[in-house]
Amino acid sequence: MKKVILLFTLVTLLLGCSKPGTKGFENFITRDGHRLMDGDKEYRFISMNIPNLNYIEDELSFSAESPYRYPNEFEIRDAFETVKQMGGKVIRIYTLPVKRQDEPDNPTFITGPGEFTEEAFVVNDLMLKIANEMEIRIIFSLLNNWKWMGGVPQYAAFRGKPAEDFWTDEQLIDDFKNTVEFTLNRTNTLTGVKYKDDKAILCWETGNELMSPYPWVKEMAAYIKEIDTNHLLMDGFHAVDDYRYIHKESVEDPNIDILSSHHYETDPFQQFVNIHSNLDIIKGKKPYILGELGFESTSAHERVYDYIISNHEIAGTLNWSIRSHRREGGFYWHSEPVGHGLYKAYHWPGFPSGHAYDEKGLLTLMRKKAYEIDGKVPPELPVPKAPGLLPAQHVYEISWQGSTGASGYNIYRSESDKGPWEQIAFNVSDARVQYTPLFNDATAEIDKTYFYKIKAVNAVGVSPESNILGPIKVEKKALVDEMGNLMTLYRYKDITVEKGQDRKFKEDTERIQGTQGSEIIYSVPGSIRDVKIYAFETFDQNGLELMVSGDGENFEPINPKISGEDLGEGDYGYWNAKLYESSNDKNSSQFLKIVFKEKSQIGRTVITYN
């Protein structure tokens, strides 16, 4: 009898897994001439590149020595939900990262010829699992031309060979084929489906902006198709002198299914010349997409979208780029090195922090056009889901995991976890600051104990309430200065507010700069307890001197602990991130003076007091 019950249970579970309405894809994407097809329907899209989807390159908290780590499920789901809300159908990932000799301790995917990091590929497993659940396709790029995250130069370096040998050296070609074979034949540890059988993959891409001669493309395309007959293949060629060019041979290659080009022209008129040039080469024989599009005005984007929508010779476009919420609160941030000193990775649904590049306007336009390309009108956005408050010890360091599509958060406080609850803040943005706590309860009272909860808001409505944080006893309060202006300072001398080149400063978008002899003074309504100064410097000597005073006239020096001296330079020319920390035992001190001994910038000041 037990065997019969067990058999019945297993059959019931299997039937439940395959019941009608279960999310997932019915078809692999195929092609018919210049059209991509989902079954018997044409498949077109306006969507996004998410370079951080399977590998974070932007973990820039102040003490982090490396910007790289693997994303967790919260971050991956947030990214997919973002694209879903925007009406997108596709996400193009960046590549499979390769170990760099100059950054040997960074987490990566490929550590040597035929050496693969299982933990990293499980992230890919999770990505594909969620892609199926969310019904978002993946353009899976296999190789990077550039050293960023590791690619062609690193494959060559494993064998002690120059990067240019990658395209012709048989050993290096075999090394990459090993990666291709491992990836395509991998069985997803979470779903049991081999990658080559996973319908969530729209296509494989030979790589990102590859300066690959056609013989290499031909050999690799044939090899990929030999392993995987289910998926389409896109040529990731990127010419040295003109990255908008397409291999003419790839148009005729039976193993190449999709052609693409990347567009960052400063002149939108020239952009159309380049797109037309590519269409003239393809002659409607194969699908063509704009694999990357960006760094231009909203009006220029709109003209491109309208052209794509009306011209079925272009299957779709993918904007560069967007970032998800971060597990510790807020978002990941990424200044674009070739983005004219202006553009950053976008955050959905758009925030005042992205006003300079019309973040909200462009993302709203993208959503409209993502539905229009299918002849649809955008539905009403969903009300945000409940956000999640994160643990906190002090009332000046409150953060939360954000809710996809929320434009802000209402914050509530009570002296009991049962209430009554008082709303103490309205529509607080989690895109206001970078990699620091999101909220300081400046109205809390010393010696009281509080509980907190929050709700996410957008134009449609208000989310369910979050979990409750607390109890937090207020033993000290804090003056927190994020350097957006000079109004938090009590007095200042010879300083300027700095913005721009934010990547050099761990994406801190607002800083103050002083030179030798510059000064700033803070005043707090109590006795200073602790001081933290988040500074950026370019030299070995410490650039700041700290002093405290009870009357604002007679100052005594304090000796801070300084950490982080060797965290500068790197790919982006980081300034050294130096954290000055000090506990003050002079009970009557209400004033903090910071004297600049050398040129330095300060991104954040936290002064606790009681």
Secondary structure, DSSP 8 states (H G I E B T S, - for coil): -HHHHHHHHHHHHHHHHT-TT--S-SS-EEEETTEEEETTEE--EEEEE-TTSSSB-----TT-S-S-B---HHHHHHHHHHHHHTT--EEE-----B--TTSTTS--SEEETTEE-HHHHHHHHHHHHHHHHHT-EEEEE--BSSSTTS-HHHHHHHTT--GGGGGT-HHHHHHHHHHHHHHHT-B-TTT--BGGG-TTEEEEES-BSB---HHHHHHHHHHHHHH-SSSEEE--B--SS-TT---HHHHH-TT--BEEEEE--S-HHHHHHHHHHHHHHHTTSS-EEEEEE-SS-HHHHHHHHHHHHH-TT--EEEES-B--B-TTSSB---B-TTTTTT-B-B-TT--GGGGGGTHHHHHHHHHHHHHHTTT------------EE---SSTT-B-EE--TT--EEEEEEESSTT---EEEEEEE-TTSSSSS-SB--TT--TT-EEEEEEEEE-SS-B------EEEEE-S-EEEEE--SSSTT-SEEEEEEEE-S-GGGGTT---EEEEEEEEEEEEE-SS-EEEEEEEEEESSSS--EEEEEESSSSS-EEE--EEE-TT--BTTTTB-EEEEEEEE---TT--EEEEEESSSEEEEEEEEEE-
